[in-house]
Amino acid sequence: MKATARPMRETTEDRRTDIPDLVARAARLLPEQPPLQAFVHHNTLHAFEHLPFDDAVVHAARLFGTEPFQSEAAFHSCVDSGRIQQEDLDAVIEPMAADDDVPLVPGGPTRRQFHAIRLRFLLEVPRGPALSLLLQETDQRVRFTARLSTRRRTELLRQARRDWTGPTAPEPAARALQEQLLGRLWSHLEKMAPRVQVVERSTPRRRDQILAVTGLDPDELVHPLLIRLSAAFLDQGIAYWPMPGRHRGFLGAFRRLYGRPGGPPDRFLRGLGAELRRQEAESWTAERTVVWALTELDLPERDWADTIQATLLSLRGWAGMMRQFEHRPDRSPVEAHPARLIDYLAVQLILDVYAARHAVAEHLGGHATFADLDRLSAHGEATAAPAEVSLELVYEAFVLAQVMPVDTAVLADAHHATAWLGAVRSCDAIERRRLLHLAYERRHRVGVLDALAAHQRVATRPSPRSRFQAVFCIDEREESLRRHLEEHFPQVETFGYAGFFGVAMTYRGLDEVRARPLCPVGVTSRHLVVEEAVGAANTVRSRRHTVARRRRGAWSRLIAVGGRTVARGSAVTFGVGFTSFFSLIGRCLFPLRFHRCLRRLQHGADAGPVTRLAVERTSAEEHGDGLLRGYSVPEMVDLVSAALRTMGLNPRSLVLIVGHGSSSLNNPHESAHDCGATGGGRGGPNARAFAVMANHAAVRAGLRDRGIDVPESAWFLGAYHNTCDDSMTYYDEDLIPERCRPTADRAKRAVAAACVLAAHERSRRFESAPADLPLSGALTHVETRTVDLGQPRPEYGHATNAACVVGRRSRTRGLFLDRRAFLVSYDPDGDPTGELLTNLLLAAGPVCAGINLEYYFSYVDPAGYGCGTKLPHNIVGLLGVMDGHASDLRTGLPWQMVEIHEPVRLLLIVEAEPERLAAILREHPALSRLVVNGWIQLVAWSPGSGAMHVFRHNAFQPHTPEITEFPVVGRSAQFYAGKRGHLGCAHVMTASEAVSSEAVPSDAVASSGPVASSEAAPSETLSSGAASFSETASSGASGAGNGRASAGELARRAVRIQELP
């Protein structure tokens, strides 16, 4: 096909102003996933939130070729196991009861009865050629279905004898009766079935037309090259040779690279070099280039919007990453290159032009044009196969007529046969999966709401005065840690707050070259906080520490880069290859021992310099990035007062502020396990900064002016919980006043014990952990998973998240929630206007919904919405993962992170009256969109009466409990021991029962009963007094600025807990 540069028509030239709008419209459908180091959970279908959930998932499934719900087979296994019960199926089809007295056909089932039977009857209908082959090669049309009950078979034979038209003597055989009955039934249904014409799904792209007409796929030429170009442009320092001219933007770099004399080596790109030089000489913009390409492809302007959308979606992972670099350059791992989505589109369309020309020339000859292709395509459409009967519909109606209580003779009537086929079509696979999904969610909703209602009747005794208080992130993984802490030290009071603790900052640690935001994605940081070494001696230690770190980095880079060249590669191989072999063996066979030895070699006894956070702003000058260096005192007062009022926290003595994150080896999605409230970062710095603010004398004076009295005896201690190995790090311990040190020591030992128990609880979900794993081996097991080079599941992250409870901890304390609930502290008594609740829901609602929905979609379609299994993944440029060496960027979550998840929408339970929540929804469209359109399930939990109202059909409807009894156990371990799967709720006596100050000696952290075996009766109450925490243990970390005391070290020294039998 001859390449000619045609002049653009004036009307087409005017369309350049429309291109940015068309690109922006298509961009809404692209993934919002940032680079791996800033992985943030979000609603995969964020572009469809304006639609009801049921409609959105179906619309997206048609657009992306994905699945909207779990498979029907998966739902039926839930029906068989009791996960979905008959009450749930009856409830979801209840709206059909209005016409329940009208049968679909005379003597047959009503619409409601039809759906009730159909939802319980799994019929996998073969599709297309598979069904045709089945009908041709077997006697399916004249044989009863294998799943027919004996009673129904007898009834059908009775109908056959009644309608028998063969010889009257002798008695017709059952086989003959069966063949005549079913043969007639099939004939009647096939005759009345609607005719359909199969039309393949396509887009206005030339590529789709060329593929349909010629069998050649231009994308096979374009995509490998575009992937290499995109990876080279966005690369964050991994490539040995960086792409030249990246400062010009993607289009400019492409023109400079491929516009050189001699042209690119690819045969289909012949003539591209001259065209790119011409465009650059005439200073073409990306908009003008896009218009030129669409014009060259000879596409009508009415199809431009759909073409742009389809083009970007063809490699939506790479297109989405370009857009992320354009709109959020602050989240780039190393360097924010000047990426623009419209540049990416221009490059892709240029390549599409040349690939399409090449494919047409290959198939139709060198002088063929796109007009010739259009004529061939039109001819093919004119000679397309005529409309045919939908065999799938006929087969399904045929089998259901045998199974359901219907007289087959009635279906001989054309009107009744049409009605029957219509009923079958109305209850198609999507509709059945939708109803089964509603039933699946209902069972979970009923279980949680009924447990909360029953629990508030059981846990009526007041909590004792707390010895210390602990604030954790709302993360559902902290639910078990809080529960175990309360079980074994009942005199603690725990709270849940978003893990950035209101400190929306950009942070640069002592070892970090580049600052990064630690705040929710929807919040823009305005403050920079830096970690600094303090004192002359620590400054020297800091320099030594930095020099040692740089040397290790230089050595690592020498090995990494040297391995890619001929000369240095050989030297590196011979020089360190033998050592690397032993390192590999150690990491694979003895991961934990090797890790500990390596850590000792790298750091020795040096804990690093003592540091402080530069939290307070001393001047009004902005940093070079437009950020304010630190916070002013009034700003700190605002942050601390808002947090304390929202949680209802009245500081007494020691208050732990615990951020969280995760670290693991060889895990590209490590950041996905970090704190979502910090934008995929680790919440330790935020917790540390909040503690610094709350301890500031001027801040406390400001709090007193606002009616919040923080006593002098109170001290805030920042900490960090690693959710992967359940270790704890404490900050600024050398600043703890002497009066608070005994309390701090007891608190650290109590938290360490809780970490051991939390590790034991979550180990039950790991198949590699024995079901009877002893308590002493739990921490070792999770620590080993953290440093195991070949471990694809270091932790399960947010898998199994399903609910979020916003309210006072007293209403959920002592309730086993199976690590499935986000726990947000909120005191309605201190919020008469509802302002605190509004701010809380606006912050926590979208964050929790985003986590929940990403897990939902990555589970229901691991390949379409998730990134599939980790096995073929390769990291590219620190950006994301690809399957193999060249594929689209795989967005979403890997299967190993979601395999134990239950895909249910978030159940958001708020301790507030329905009227207050309704007012909040009316005033805030973004939150209302999530609730009204059904992306989350909202429940109002009355602070006074305890009544619950579920938001359904644009109104709050009262919830009537169905389950009045649930297990009561002495310890959590009694309930979960020996079990792998999801568990319901249970009342834990130790955590919820009040313990007087006399019952717990001042020198003991807890007094509680032994851990019973899993065979113990649910109602069994355990005696107390078997386990205690030793007061003789050391306090953990020394007086250094950053105490690193692992839970294992503290627990092994300070805790004596009876093992599980």
N, C-alpha and C positions, 0 to 999 in steps of 0.2 A: 504494500500500500504506500503510495507516494506521499511523503510528508510535505505539506505546504503550509506556510504561515499566512493564513487569511486575515485580512484587516477586520477589526471588530466593527460591527454595526453601531451606529450612534445610540440606538435604543439599548443595545447590550452594554455599551459603555456606561450608560446611566445606571445600570443595575449594580455597579460597583458599590454604591452606597447601601444596597440591601444586603450585601454579603456578610458584613459583621453581625447583622441581626439573625441571619439564617444560621451562622456558625454558633451564635450564642444560644439559639433555640435548640440546636442539636447537641450542644455541650451539656445541657441539663441531663441528658441520658447517659453520660459518661460516668465511669466510676469516680468516686471522690477519695480514693485511697491514696495517701501520700507515700513517700519513700518508706522503706521498711523500718528505719530507725525512729520514725514518727508515726507508726501505725496507730490509727485511731478507729475504733469501731463506729460504724454509722449505719443508717438504714440503707441497705443495698438498693432499694427502690425509692430513694428520696425524691426522684422526679415525678413519682406517682402519688404522693401524699395527698394531693387534692382530690383523689378518687377514693371511694370506699375500698377497704382492704380486699374484699372478695373480687371486686371488679378489677382492681389494680393488678393483682397477681395473675389474673387471666390475661389481661391486656399485655402485661410484660412478658408472659409466657409466649404469646403469639409473636411479639416483636423480637425477642431474643432467642426463641426456640428453647425455652426452659420449662421447668415443672412448677406449677403453682402450689401444690400440696404434696404430702407424702403419697406414695403409691397406694392403690386400693388394697393390695396384698398386705402391706404393712399395717394398715388400719384394721384389716380383718384378723391379723394375728393379735392385735390389741383387744378385739372383741372376744376372741377365743380365750385369751389369758385373763379377762376380766378388767383390763385397763379401761375399756369402754363397756359400760353396763347398759342393760335394757332401758333403765330410767333415762339415761343420756340420749339414747336414740329416740325415745318417745318425746323427749323435751324438744329436740331440734326439729321434729316434724309436726309439733303441736300447731304451728300456724296453719297447717293444712286441714285442721279439724273443722273449719267452717263449712266445707262441702263434703264432710265425711259421710253423709247419708246418700250421696249420689254415686252409684257404681260406675266404673269406667265403661264397662259393657254389661249387658243384662246378666245378673247372677254372678258377676265377677267382683273383684275387690274395689274398694273406693280408692281415691288418690292417696289418701293417708295410709291405708293398708298396703297399697302397692309399694310405696316408698319404704314402709317398715319391713316388708319382706325382702325388697331389693337390697336394702342396706346390709342385711345379714347374709345375703346369698352372694358369694364371690363367684363371678363368672368372667373368666379371662377370655375375651373374644379375640381370636387371631385376626390379623390385619392383612389386607391386600392379597398378594399372591399366596401367603400362607393359608388363608381361609379358603381360597379357590382350590388349592391342592388338597386340603383336608376334605372338602366336599366331593372332589372328583375321585379321590383314592379310597375313601371310606364310605360307610353307609350311615353317616351322621343324620341324613335327612329322613331316614326310615327306622331309626333306632332311638329308644328312650335314652335320655341323658343319664349318665351313670350315677348322678347324685339324687335321683328320684327316690322318694320314700316309698315303702311298700304300700302304704295306704293310698297314696296318690296314684301309684301304678295300677292298683286295683280299680280305682275310680276311672282312670283313662280307658282301661280295657272294657269297663262297663259301658262307657260312652261309645266305644268302638263297636261293641255288639249291637247296641241300639241303632247305630247308623250303618250297619253292615249291608253291603250291596252285592255280595258274592252269593254263591250257592248256600241255600239254607240248611242243607244236610250234606255231609255230617257237620257237627259243631266246628266252626272255623277255629283254626289253631291260633294261639296267642301271637305267634309271629306274623301271621297274615293280618290279624286285627291291628297289630301295631303298625305294620307297613302301610295299610290303607289309611288309618287315622293320621299318621304323621305325614304321609305323602300329601294328603288333602290340606292339612294345616300349612305345610310349607308352600304349596301352590297358591293358596288364598293370600298368604302374607306377601309372597313374592309379587303377586299380581298387583296388590294395592300399595306396595312400597313406593315412596317417591323416587323419581329419577334424579340423579346428581351427576354433575360433571366435575371430574377431578382437575383442579387447577393448582399447579405447583406455586408455592409461595415465592415471589420474586420482588425485586426492587427495580427502580428505573436505571440502575447502574448499567453501563455498557457491558461490564463484566458478566452480569447475569444473562444478558441476551446472547453474548458470544458463547458462553458455556452451554446454553440451551441449543443453539443452532449448530455450533461446530464441535462441541465436546472439549474445546481448549479452555483452560482457566487462566486468564491473565494475572490473577492474584498469585499464582504460583511463580510468576516472574517478579511481581512487584513486592510482595510481602517479605521475602527473605532479605532483599536489598533495603527496604524501608526499616526493617527491624535492626539491621546492622547500623544504618545511619542514625536512627533514634538512640540506640544504645551508646554509640560513639559520642553523640552530641551531649547527652545527659550524663555521661560517665562521671563518677565522682572520684577519679584518681586511680581506678583499677587498671585501665588500659595502659599499656607500655608506651604507645604513641598516642598522644591526645589528638583529637580531631582539630585540624587547623581552622582558624577563622570563626571560632565559636562566639566571639564578641559581636559578630555581625548578625547573630540570630540564626535560627535553623535554616531558613530559606537562603540567607546570604552565604552561610557556610557551604550549603549544598551547591549553590551556583559557583562559588569560587573553586570548590573541589572538583566538580564534574564539568565545569566550563573551560577547563584547560585545553589547550590545543592537543589534538590526538584523540580526545573524547574518551568516554568510559569504555571498558573492555567488553561489556555485555552487548551481544549482537542486537538485541531488541531496542537498545538505546542509541542506535546509529543516528547521527544528526542531532543528538541532544546537546552536545557541547556548543555547537554554533548557535542553537536557539537560546541557551542559557547566557551566552556572551551577549547576544542581541538584547535580551531582557535586562541584563545588568547595565548595558550601555545606555539604555533608554530609561533607567531608574524605575523599573516597574515595581509597584507595591505588591504585597501579597494579594490584596483584593483584586487588582488588575490581572494578576496571574491566574487566580481562580476563575475569573470570568473568561479569560482566554482558553483555559483548559475545558471548561464546560461547553464553550462554543466549538472548540476543535472536536469534541466528542459528539457534536451535532445533536445535543439534547435540547428539547423545547424548554423554554424558560419556566413553564408551569411545573416542570419536574425538578427544577434546581434544588429546591428545599429538601425533597425526599432523597435526591442523589447525594447531597452533602451529608445528610444524616446517615444514610447507608454507608457512605464511604468512611466516615469517622468510626462507625460501629464495627466495621470489618476488622479493625485492630483496636478495639475500644480500650484495652489495657494501656497501650502505648499512647493513644490519643489522650486518655485521662491523665497519664503522668505528665504529658506536655502541659496540660491545663493546670495541673497542680503546681508545676514550677512557675507558671505564669501568674497565678493568683496567690500562692503561698510560698514565695521564695524563702521565707524564714524557716521553712521546714525542710529545706534541702540538707542532706547530710554534711557536705563539705562546702560546695560552691554553688551558688544560685546562677545558673546560666540564663541568658536572656531568651527564654523559650516563649513562644506564642502559638496557640492552637491554630490560628489562621495560617501561620507559616507551615506548620505540619500538614494542614490540609492542602496548601498550594503544592508542596513537594509530592504528596501522594497523588494528587490529580495530574501533575506533570508526568509522573511515572505511569499512571493509568492511561494517559493519552498514547504514549509510546508502546505500551504493552498491548493496548487494543488495536493499534495500527498493525503491530507485528502479527497478532493472532488472525486478523482479517486477511492480511496478505498471505499468511501461511495457508489458509483454508480456501480463499476465493481468488488468490492471484494478486500480484503486485500492484495492479491498477484498480483494485476493488475499493469501494468507498463504503462509508457507514450507511449510505442510502441503499446500496446493494444488500447490506446486511438486514436493513429494515424490510426490504421486499421479501427476503427469504423468511424472516421471522413472521411476517404477515401471512405468507403462504402456509407456514406451518400451523399457525393458529386457525386458519380457515379449514384445514384438513384434520383438525384435532378430533380425537375420538368422541363419538356422541355420548350424551348423558346415559348413564347406566344405573341399574338398581343398586342400592347400597346393600351389599351382601352382609356386611357387619350388622346393620340394623335388623335385617330379616332374620339372621341367625340368632341374635340376642332375643328378639321377640318370639321366635320359635321355641327356644329353650325355656323362656319365662312362662310361656303359655302352658308348658308341661308342668312347671313347678308350682305355679300359683293356682288358686281355686277358681278356675275359669272353665266354662264349657266350650270345648274346641269347636263344637258345631255352630256356636254363636258367631265365631270369627269367619264363618263362610259368608256372612253378610258384609258387603263392601264397606258400609258405614261403620260397623263395629270393628272390622279389621283395621280401618284407618284410625279409629280412636285408640285401638290397642297399640298400634305402631307409634302414634303420637305420644302416648304415655311412656313408652319405652324411650323415645327420643328425648322427652323432657327430663328424664332421670338418667342423663348420660353420664359418662365417666367423670367429667369435671363437677357436675352437680352432686354426684354421690360422694366424691372426695371432699367437696365443700361441707356437706352435711356430716360426714364422718369426722372431719376436722373439728367442727363445732362440738360434736359429742365428745371428742377427745379432750378438747379444752375444758368442756363443762365438768368432766370428772375431776380434773385437776382443780378447777375453781371451787367446786363444792367441797372438795377435801380440805383445801386451805381455809376457806371462809368458815366452814363448820368447826375446824380445829381452833381457829382464833376465838370463835364464839364460845366454845366449850372451855377453852383455856382461861378466859377471863372469869369464868365461874369457879375454876379450881384455884388459880393463883390470886387469892384475895388477901393474903397476909402482907403487911407492909414490909418493905425492904429495910434492913438495918442501916444505921449510919455508916457511910462508906469510909474505909481506911484510906483509899486512894481512888482516883477516877481515871478513866482511860477513854480517849477519843480515837476511834478508828475510822477508816474510810467506809463509805456505805457499801463497798464491794461485797458481793455475796460470799466470797471466799473468806472474809473476815467473820462471817456469821458463826462458823464453828469455833474459831479462836475466841470470840467473845463468850460463846456459850460455855466452852470448857473453862475459861477463866472464871466465869461466874459460878460454875459448878464447884470448883476446887478452892475458890476464895470468895465465898458469898458476900464478903464485906467490900466488894469492889462495885463500882457503878460505871457502866460502859455507855458510850454514846456513838452515834454514827453521823458523820458529816462528809460532804464531798471532799475527796482526797487531796484537793489543792488548798483546802482549808481557807478559802476566800482570798488566798495570796496569789493573785494572777500576775506572775512575774516572769521575766526572762532571766535565766540563771546561767552562770558560768562557774563551774567548780574549779578547784585548784589545779586539777590535771587536765582540764578541758581547754581546747584552743578556741572553740567557738561557742558562744552562748546560744541557748535554745529556749523557746517558750515553755513554761510549765503551767498551763492553764487550759481550760476547756477550749475546744476548737472554735466555738462561736464567740469567744472572748478575745479581745486584742490586748496584749500586754503593753503597759505603758511604763513599767519600772524594770530596771536592771539591778539584780542582786548578785554580788560577787563573793566567792569564798576566798579569804586571805589568810596567810600565815601571820601570827602575832608574835611580837617580841623579836629581839635580835637573834637569839639562839634558834628560834623556830624559823626565822627568815633564812638562816644558813642551812638548816635542815631541809627547808622547802627547796632551796636551790639545788642541794644535793639530790633530793628526791626527783626534781625535774630533770637534772642531768642524767640520772640513772634511767628514768623513763624514756628520755630521748635516745639514749644509747640502745635500749632494748628495741625501741621503734626503728632506729636506723638499721640494726642488725636484722630485724624481721623483714624490713623492706629490701635489704640486700639479698636475702634469701629468696623472697618472693619475686623480685624483678630479675635477679640473676638467673632464676630458673627458666626465663623466657628467651634467653639469648644463647647463641651457640657456644661462645667461649666461656662466659661466666657460668652458663648453665652446666657445662661439664665440670668446672671447678667446684661449683656448689654441690653437685651430685656426689663427686668423690670426697669432698671435704666434710659435708654434714649429712650425707645420705645415710651412713651407718648409724649415726646418732639419732636421726629421725626415725629409723626403723625401730629402735628400742623405745623411742617416745610413743610411736604408734601402738606398739604392743602394750605398753603401760597404760595408755589411755583406753584401750579396748578391753583388756583383761583385768586390770586392777585400777579402775578409774578413780576411786576415792583415795586410795593410798597414793597413787601417782600425783593427784592434784595437791594433796597435802604436802608431799615432798617438794613439788615444784614451787609451791607458795613459800615454803621455808627457804628454798634456795634464792628466790627472787627478792624476798623482803626481809628474811632473817628475823631478828628480834625488833627491827625498827618499825614502830607503828605509824611512822610518818609525823610530820609537824603538827603542832596544835594550831587549829584554825578557828576563825570566827567568820560569821556572815556580816557583810557590810549592809545592814538592813536600813539603818537610819540615814536619811538624806541630810547632808550638811550644807548644800547649796542648791540653788534653783537651776543650775546649769544642766543642759541635756547632754547625754552621751552622744557619741558620734552617730549612732543609729537612731537618734531621735527619742531615746529612752531616758527617763529620769533615773538618776543614780540613787536608788533606795527610796524609802517612804518617809514622808513627813510624819510628825507625831499625830496630828489630827487624822491623817489617813490611816495610821495604825489603830487609832482609837475606833474609827469606823469599822475596820475589819474585825477586830476582836469583839467589839460589842455586838455586832451583827451575828457572829458565830455563837456567842454565849447566849444571847436572847433566843435565837432560833432553836438551839438544842435544849434550852431550859437548864443549862449547866450553871450551878452555883459552886465555884471553886472552894475547896476546904483545905486540903493539905497538898498532896502531890497530884498533878494532872499530867498524865502521859498523852502526848499528841503523836499518834502513830501513822506515818505514811506507809505506803507499800509499793512494791515493784517486784520484778522477777529477773533472775539471771540464770542462764543455762548455756551449755556448750553446743556448738554446731546447730543452732536453731535460728533459721532466718526470720521466723516470726516471733522472736523473743519479745519485741516491743508490744505485741498483741496481748501479752500476759501482764503488761505494766498497767499503770493507773489511767483509766480513761478520762478521769477528771483533770489530769495534768496533760491532756493531749497526747497520750501514749508515752509519757515520761515516767520517771520514778518520783514518788511523792515524799521521799525523805527530806530534800531541801525545803519543801513547802512546810512540812511539819516543824522542821528546825527553825525556819523563819517565823512561823506563828508563835512558837515558844519564846523566841527572842522578843517579839513584840509584846506578848502578854506579861513578860517579866520586867519590861521597861518601866521605870518608876514614873516617868511622865505619862505613859499610857495608862497606868493604873489610876493616876490622879484624874485623867480625863474620863475614865470609866466611872469613878466616883461621882463626877459631875453629872453623869447620865443615869445615876441611880444604881450602878452596878458596883458593889463593894467586894473587891478581891482582897481577902485578908493578907497581912504580911506573912503569915505562916504558909501561904499557898505558893507553890512553885510549879512552873510548867517545864516539862522535860520532853524535848523532841526525840523521836525514835523512828526507825525504819524496819519494816517487816518484809523479809524476802519470802514471797508466797511459794517459791519453788523448793527451797531447802528448809523453810521454816526457821530461819535464823533471825536474830534481832541485832540491830545496831543502835546505840544510844549516842546522842550528841551533847557536847558541852557539859560533860559530867563533872569536870573540874570546877564548874561554877555553882554546883548544887550547894546550898547552905548546909552547915553542919546539922541544923535542926531537922532537915529533911532527909539526911542520908540514911538513917535506919529505915524509914518508910520506902525510900527509893530502892534499897537493897531487897526488902521484902517484895516490893512490886516487881522487880526484875526477875526474882526467882519464881514468883507466881506466873508471870508471863512466859518464862522459859518452860515451866511445866505445862502450861496451856498449849504451847507450841508443839511439845512432844505429843500431846493427846490429839491435837488437830492433825498432825502428820499421820498418826495412827488411823484416824477416821478417814482421811482422804486416800490412804493407801489401799483401802478396801476396793477402790474402783480400778486399781491397776491389776491387770491379769498376771503380771510377773511377780506380784507380791502374794505370798501364800495367804489363804483365807484365814488361817489361824496365826497370822503374824504377831509375834509378841510385842509388847509395848516397847521393850528395849531395842528392838530392831527396826521400829518404824522410822525414827529419825535418820538412822543410817541408810535406810532404803531410799528415802526422798533425797538425801544428800548425794547418794550415788547417782540417782537419775539426773541430778543437776549437772554433773561433770562427765557423764558417760558420752563418749564421742558418737556412739551409734544409737543413742536413745531418741526415737522420734516423738516420744510423749513425756517430756520432762515434767510437765504438769498439764492438767486439763483446762486451766484458765477459767473462763466464764461458762464452760459447758455445764448444762443442767439449769442455768439461771431461768427463773420462771415468774418470780413475784418481786414486788417492792412494797415494803410497809413503811409508811410515813406516819410517825406518831411516837408516843412515849414508850420507852423501853419497858416500862413496868407492864405493858400489855402483851409483850412477846417474850419477856424474860422467862426462861425455863421451858420454852417451846422448841422442840427439835424440828428444825426446818430443812435439814438435809443439805445445807450449804447451797440452797436454791433461791434465797431471798436477799435482795438488797435491803438493808436496814437503815432508815433515815430518821434521825432523832428530831422530833418536833413536839413542842409543848403548846397545845392549843390554849391553855389557861393564860399564857403570857402573850397571846396574840389576839387581842379583842377586835382589831380591825381586819385581820386576815392578810396584812401586808407581808408578814414574814412567810406565811404559807405560800403566797403568790410567788415571791422570789425563790422559794425553795423548789416549787414545782417547775418553774421556768428553767431552773438550773439542772435539777436532778432528773426531771421527766424526760427530756430529749436524750440525755446521756444514757440513762438506763434503757430507754426504748431503742436507741441506736445499737447498743450491745446486744440486746435481746433479738432484734430483727436481723442483724448480721448473722448471728448463730442460726436463726430460723432458716434463712435462705441458703446458707452454706450447707445446711443439713438436708433440706428437701431436694436440692440439686447441687451435689458436690462439684460437678464438672461445669455447670452453667453459671452458677452464682459463687461457688467456692473455687478454690484453686486445686482441687483434686488431691490425690495422695502426694506425700512428700518425696516418694521414691525417685521420680524423674526430675526433681527440681534442681535448677542451677541458679545461683544468685548472679545477677547481671548488674554491674556498675554500682552496687550498693543501693539499687533502686527497688528491685522486686525480684520475683522468681519467674523463670521460664521452664517449660517442659522441654528438656533436652537442650540443644545448643541454639535453637532459633524457633521461637514461638511468640505468640502474644504474651504480654505480661499477665500473669495469672493473679487476679485480684480475689479478694475474699479469703476465707479461712481454709486451711488444709483439713482433709478428712480426719487426720489423727487428733485434731483439736475438737472435733464436733461429734465424734462417733458415739459418745454416750449421751448426747444431748436429746432432750425431748422438745420438738418444735412446737411450742405454744407461745402465743402472744403474751406480753408482759401483763401480769395482774397487778395493777397499781392500787393499793389499798391505803386510803388517806384518812387519818383520824380527824374528821371534820363533818359538819352537817351537810346534807345534800344541797341545801340552798346556797351555802358559801361556795361550794365547788362549782355550782352552776353559774354563779356570778363571776367567778374567776375565768371560766371557759368563755363567757360572753365577752369579756374584756381583752382576751388574749387569743387572737386567731391562730397563731402557730400551735399553741397547746390544744386549742379546740379542734384543730384539724386532725391531730393524732387521736383524740378521743372520739369525736363524732364520727370520723371515718373508720373507726374500728382498728386502728393500728396498735392500740393498747386497750386493755380492759380496765375501766375505772370503777372503783368501789368506794362509797362514802361510809365511813365507820363512825357512828355517833360517839362523841367524847362522853356524853352523859348516859344515854340509855344502852349503848352498845349495839343498837340496831344497825344492820347493814343494808345498803341500797346499791344495786348494780346498775351502771349506766348502760341501757339498751334502748334502741329505737328512739334516740334523742330525748330520753327521760330516765330519771332514776327510779328503778323498780325495786321493791323490797325483796330481800333474799330470805327465803325460809329454809332453815337448817334441815338437812336430811340425816346427817350422821350425828348421833348424840353421844357416842362413846368412842374413845380413842385410847391407845395404850398409855399406861403410866409406868414409868421406870425410875429407878434410883439414880442411874447414870446414863449418859448418852451411849456409852459402849455396850450397855445391855441391849440396846435397841438395834445397833448397826453391826455388832460383831458377827462375823461369818457370812455377811450378806454382800452381794456385789451390786445389785441393781438399785433403782430408785426406791426410796422409802417414803412413807407418808409422814404425818406429824405425830409427835408423842409429847407427853408432859414429863419433863425431867424434874423430879422432886428436889434434888439437891440445889439446883440453880434457882428455883422459884420460892422455896420455903425460907422463911425468915430465920436468921441465926442471930441470937442476941450477942451483945458484946461479951457477956460472961461465958458463952458457949465456946468462943474462940479465944484461946490464950493469946496474949500480946506477942508471944514469941513464936507463934505458929502462923503460917500463911493460910492454912486451911485445915479443916477437920472434916473428914468425909468418909463414906463407906467404901468398901472394896469394890473393884470392878467385877461384876458377875458375868457368868457365861451367857452366851446367846440363848441357851435353853431356858433361862429363868423366865418365870411367868411374867407377862406384861404388867400385871397389877402388883407384882411383888415389891415391897418396900424394903430397902436395904438399911441395915443399922449403920451408924456412923462411928468414926473413931479409929479406923484401921490405917489410914494413910496420913502422913503429915510431912511438912517441909522442914528440913533441918535449918536451925538458926545459926549453926556453926559454919556455914559455907561462907566463902569469901564473897565480897560484894560484886565480883564480876570484873568489869574493866577498871583500869587504873584511873588516875586523875587526868589522863590525857584528854585533849579536846574532843576526840572522836573515839569513844569506846566501842570496840567491836567485840561483843560477847555473844557467841553463837548460842542458840537455844540448847544445842546438844551439850556443850561444855558446862553451862550452868545447870542444866537438868541432871546430868550425870553426877555432878558434885552435890547438888542441893536437894534433889527430889528422891523420895522413896515411895514408889507407887506399886501396889500389888499388881502382878502381871495378870493378863487375861489367861484363863485356863486353856 
